[in-house]
Amino acid sequence: MIKICTEQIMPDAGHVVWQPNISVGYLDQYAEIEKNTKMQSFLKSAFSRLYQLEREMTMAYERAAMGDIDMEYLSLAAKHQEQLEIHDFYSIDTQIEQVAKGMGLSAIGLDRPIDKMSGGQRAKVILPKLLLEKPDVLLLDEPTNFLDKEHITWLSDYLSGLDNAFMVVSHDYAFLEKIANRICDIDNDNITKYYGTYSEFLRKKALLREDYVRQYSAQQKEIKKTEEFIRKNIAGRKSKMARGRRKQLERMEKMEALDQKEITPYFRFPEVSFTNTEHLLVKGLSVGYYYPVLSKVDFAIKGGQKVVITGFNGVGKSTLLKTLVGQIPSMQGHYKFSDQVTIGYFEQDLIWEDTARTPIQIVSDSYPDMVMKEVRKALALCGISSKHAMQPVGTLSGGDQAKVKRCLLTLKPCNFLILDEPTNHLDIQAKDALKTALVEFAGTILLVSHEEIFYREWADRVIDIEKQG
């Protein structure tokens, strides 16, 4: 829906019409940012139009001062001055400080170049810039994915007090409860709008569903009764009445049965044999891209242990995992996996080599020995419908794209799972299915997660990476 509203993809039918002169801001967590741009400069670019007005105002005053006073230049300068005051131009630094503090950017440092940040830090910079731009309409796709609890609280308070409109896609139901007064529910290929909070929506939807089921059941009984009457009397003395009933039945607006089947994901990670000796040793490890975002990291993991890494979003947890799986080189120190380790890696970034390929093609290309029936079954077990299995992966929701990545992981036997925020984009059912699979997995797990409720019942150990060095 967000992609249709932003014209990234075209709808199958109908069209989207924005009112003239409406500014729309879209949260693109993977937007390209010019190299060497410092965080403060990037945030200030949210006010580029106002800075341009200031330059034009200054030029108008300078031209008026060059000779005889030109009322045209003075009038233009006065108009620009008024616009700058209306849009709080002279409090830009204060606005940036407030948003940066609320989103945890002040702790990172506003003078830090964005291309030298971790993935989580970078994502946290894009949202504040969008908020500072104050568009007429905000379109936010899973805005809480890279945020800590206190920053989610700040964002929910900010949005709750915002006068402008916004549309949010989120699986964080506590967040939705705080910010939303209208819920658009997509169910059975239909969109229904409900007024009220998220909890009120759940109650109203349940009542409407119960009422619909009662009406549908009553209509089905009436149809069955009428069909039985027609069958018995169409050739007898009451044939005229039976033909009339048949016409009534043909004209009846029949209710459709509700699709009672919800696609419930089922994840299972095939295992490779192992012993409970040391599987991973990390010693004095420093990780980063241009300079360390994490330094002097030390820990060891034995075979079969389930270990969770925590720390505020942006501290470098994803960078650490990318280093351990060999995607980026370490900057200092060393790490070593046991020779018996076979890694299965899930990264949180929804990046594909070719977004035009379908999930079926992606799985088939990765596992060419699988027949089509096996490919479809594997995708279905991970919660991908037959319809979505044949769509370009780039058109799927974040949740479905994550399920495709998870499907690829379930097809690779391993004994050491390295998972980076695997619950992002997932609904409650998918999270529960993933939790069950990880509990049942006998191998080693190294998990990065910001959801304590997801791992606290089964994790053997939690490492707070902020205290590592």
N, C-alpha and C positions, 0 to 999 in steps of 0.2 A: 504494500500500500504506500509506504513512504517513497519507494523508488518510482512508483507511478506518479505520485504527487510532485516529485522533483524531475520528472521526465527522463529518468535514467532508463526506464523501460516503458513500452507503450501498452495500454490496456487492450484486452481482447475485444472489448466492446465499450461504447460510451467514451466520454472524454472528461478531462479535468479543466475547469475554468477558474482562474484566479482573477479577482477583481482588479481593475486598473490601479496602478500606483501603490499596490500592496507589496511590501518588502518581505521576502521569505528567507529565513535562515535555516540551513540544514547541517546537522551534525555529521560530518564525514570524518570518522576517527582515523582513516588511512589517507587523508589528504596530503599531498606533497607540499613540503615547506622548503623555501629557498635555503640553501646551505649557509652556515655561519650566522643565521638569524638568531639574535639573542631573544630570550623569552620576553623581556620588557618591550623590545621593539615590535615583536610579533603581536603582543597584546595591544600596543598603541596603534597598530594598523587597523584595529577595529574602528578607529576614529579618523580614518584617512580623509573622509569627506569633510570633516570639521577642520582638519589641518589645512586642507586646500582652501576652504573658506577664509581661514585666518590669513593665508598667504595673499589671497585676492584682496582682502580688506586692507592689509598692510600696503599693497601696491596702489590701491585706490587713494589711500591717505598720502602716500609719497607723491603721486601724480598731482594731487590737489595742492600739495605744498610746493611744487616746483615753480609755480607761477601764480597767476591770478587764481583765486579760489574758484574751482569748477564745481558747481552744484551737482552735476551728474555724478562725479566721483565721490563727493561727500555723501550723496544719497545712497549710492551703492555700498559704500563703507558702512553706513548706518544700518542698512538692511542686513549685511553680513554680521555686524556686531550683534544685532537682535537675535539672529539665528544661533549664533554661538552661545549666547546667554540662555536661550530657550532650551538648548540641548546640553547644558551644563558643561560647556567646553572647559571652563576654568577649574573644574573639579575632576578632570580626567585622571590625574595621578592618584587622587583619593579613591576614585572608582576602581582603578586597577589594583590598588593595595587591598581594598575590601574583598574583591573577587579572588585575588591571588591568595589571600589569607584563608578565605572560606574554602577554597579548593586545595589547600595544602601546598601551593606553589612557592610561598615565601620561604618555606624550609628548604626548598631545592635551590633557590637563589635566582632572582629575576635577571641577573646578568649572565646566566649560563646559556651557551649556544644550544639551540634545540637539537641540532644533529648530533650532539654529544650526550644526549639524554637516553635513558632506557626507554623501551617501548611504552611502558606504563606511564612514565613521566610525560612523554610526548603526547599521548592521548589525552592526558589531563590538561594540557595547554590549549588544545583545540576547542574544548567546550567553553572555558572562560572567555576566549575571544568572541565566540558566538554570543554569549550572554551580554558582553560589553557592547556589541553591535546593536542590541535592542531592536531586532526586526519586528515587523507587525505580527508575524507568525513564526514560531519556532517549531521545527520538525526534529525530534530527538529519537534516534534509534538506539535502544538499550544504553541510555546515558550513564547508568550506574555500574557498568561492567568493570571500569577501571578505578572505581572510587572506594575509599574506606568508609566505615560506618559513619564517622563524624562528618565526612564530606558529603555523604548521601543525605544526612540530616540537614546540612547547610543548603544543599541544592533543593531539597523538598521545601524548605522554608522560603527560599528565593522564588521558586516557581509559584508557591501558594500566594505570595504577595505581588506577583507580576500582573500588571493590568493587561498586557498584550496576550494574544491567544497562543496556545501551543498544542501540539499533538505529540504524544509520547508512546512509543512501543516499548514495553518492558515486561519481563517476567518477575520483577521484584514487586510482589503484591503489596507488601508493607509500604513501599515507596508510592505506589499508585493510590493506596488508601489515603495518603496524606495530600496528594496534589490534584486529584481528578474530581471533577463534578459532572462529567459525562463519560460514559464508557461505550465504545463502539466494539461490539462483539462479532467476530467472524466465525460463523458456524454453519456447516452444511452449505458452503459457497454463498451464504447470505450475510449481509451486514445489518445488525440491529443496534440502534442507539438507545441507551438507557440513561436516564437522568439520575444523578446522585453519586455517592461514593462507590468504591469498588465492592465493599461488603454489601451495600444496598443493591448493587447490580447482581451479585450472586443470589441474593434472596429473591429478587424480582424474576430473574431468569428461571430459577427453580420453580417458582409459582406458575409462571407462564408455560413452562414445559409440562408441569402436572396437568394444567388446564387443557393444553393441547392434546395430551395423551387421552384425557377423558373424552374430549370431543371426538377425537379420531376413533376411539373404541366404540363410542355410541354410533357414529356414522357407519363403521364397519358392520355392526350388528344390524343396522337398518338396511344396508345394502344386501347383506346375506339373507335377511328376512324377505326382502323384495324379490331377490333372485329366486328364492325358493317358491314364492307365490307365482312368479312368471312361469317357472318350470312346470308346476302342477296344473296351471290353468290356461296355458297358451293355446291348447287344442280343445278345451272343454267349453262348457256353457259360459264361463267367465273370461273367454278369450279377449273380448273387447276391453275389459278391465285390465287384463294382463298386458295387452299391447300399450295401454295408457301408462301403466306402471313402468314398462320398459322405456318409453319415451322420457318419463320423469327421471329414470335412472341415467339415461344418456345425457340429459341436460344438467344433472347434478354436478356441482363443483366439488370434485372429490379431493379430500385432504391427503397430502402425501405422508407416508410413514416416516417418522423421524429415524435418522440413521443412528441406531443404538450402538454401532460399533465404533469405538475409538481406537485409533492405532496406538497400542501400548508398546513402547520400545522394550526390547530384551537384549541386553548386552552380555557377552561372555568372551573372556580373553583366554585363548588357548595357551597352554603352558609348555615350556621347555624345562626338562629336569634340571635340578640344581642342588647344591649343598648349602648349609647355613654358615659357611665361612664368609669372610669379608668380601662383599660384592663391589664396594666403592670406597676409595680413600681420597679425601680432598684435603690438601695441606697448603696453607699460606696462599690460597688462590685469590688473585685479583682479576676482575672481569670488567669489560667495558668495550667501547668502540674506539674512542680517541684518547680517553683517560679513564681510570677506574671509577665505576659507579659503586662497586663493592670491593673491599680490600681485605686481605688476610682471613679468608674464609677457611675454617677447619671443621670437618666432620667425617665420620665413617658410618657406613651402613652395612649390616650383615644380611646374608641371604634370608629372604622371607619377612624382613622387617617392613613395616608400613610407616613411612616417615613423611611428615608434612612440613613445608617451609612457609613461614609467615613473615610479615613485615609490611609496612605501609606501602600502598600502591605507588610505584615509581622508584622504589629503593634499588631495583635491579634483579628481582627474582627471576623474571623471564630471561634476562641477559645471562644469568648464571646457568639456567637450563640449556640455553642455546650453546653456551660454551661447553657444557658437559657432553652434549650430543655432537659436537664438532662443527656446528654451523659457523661459529666465530672463534678465533684463536684466544687463548688465555693471555693475560698481560703480565702475570707474575705467578710464581708458585706452580703447583702441579696437581693433577688428579689422575687416578688410575682405576679402571674397572677390572674385575677379575676376568680371566680368560674364559670362564664358563658363562659369562653374562651375554644374553641376547636382549637387546633393547627394543622396546616398543615406545615410540614417542608421539605425544599429542601436543601440538602447539596451538595457542589460542587464536592466532591471527588467521582470519578467513581469506587467505590468499591462494589463488589457483593459477596454474600456468596458462590455462585457457578457460575463461568463464563461459564460453559457448558450449563446452562439452557437458553432456548430461551425466548424472550420477551413474547410470548404467555404463556409459563409456569410460568414466574414470575408474570404476572398479574393474571393468573388463581389461582395461589397459594395464592396470597394476597387477592383476592376477589372470593372465591370458589362458591358463589351464582351466579356469572355471567355465562351465557351460552357462547359457543364458538363464536357465531356471535357477541355478545356484546363485547367480548374481542378484536376480530379483528377490530371492528369498532372503539373502543376507541384508539387502537394503530394507526389506519389509520388517525384518526382525529389529532393525535399528530405528524403526518408526517412519520410514520414507514410503509414502503412498505410491501406487503404480503411476498415478498422474505425475507426481513430482519427480519420479525416477527418470522420466523421459523429457523433463524440462532442462534448459540450460542452467547449470549450477549457479550462475551469476544472478538468475532471476529468483532464486529461492530465498526464503527468510534466513536470518542468521541462525535460527534454531535448526532448520533443516540442513543448512550447510555444515554446521557442527556435527550433525548426525552422520553425514556422509563421511567426514573425516574420522569419526568414531567407528564407522563401519569398516573403513580400511584398516584400522587398528585391530579390530576383532578378528580379522582374517590372517593376521601375522602371528604365528606362535612366538612367544618370548618368555623370559623369566624376570625381566626388570622393566616395569612400566614407569615412564617419566611423563608426567601429566601437568600441563600448564593451564590453570584455570579451566578445567574441563566442564564446569557447570555453567559457564557463560552462555547465554542464549537459550538455556534449557528450561522447559516448564517443570512443574512439580513431578509429574509422572516420569519424565525422562531422568530427572535427578535421582528419583528413588530407584529406577532401574539401574542407573550407573553405580549408585552406592552399593546395591546388592551384588553387582558384578565385581566390584573392588573388594568387598568383604569375602567373596568366594574365591578370589584369585589367590593362589597359594604362593605366588612369587613375590618379588621385592617391589615396593612402590615408593617413588619419590614424587610427591604431589605439592604443587603450589596452588593455594586456594585462599580466598578471603572469606569463605563461608564456614565458620566454625561449626555450625549446626550440621553441615554435610559430613565432616570427618571426625568429630569429637568422640563418637561411639566406637570407632574401629581403629583409629590411628595409634600406633605403638609409641610414637615419639613426635614432638613438635619442636622445630628449630626456629627460634626468632632470629632471623637473619640480620636484623638491625643491631643485635648485640654481638655480632661476629667480628667486628673490627672497624 
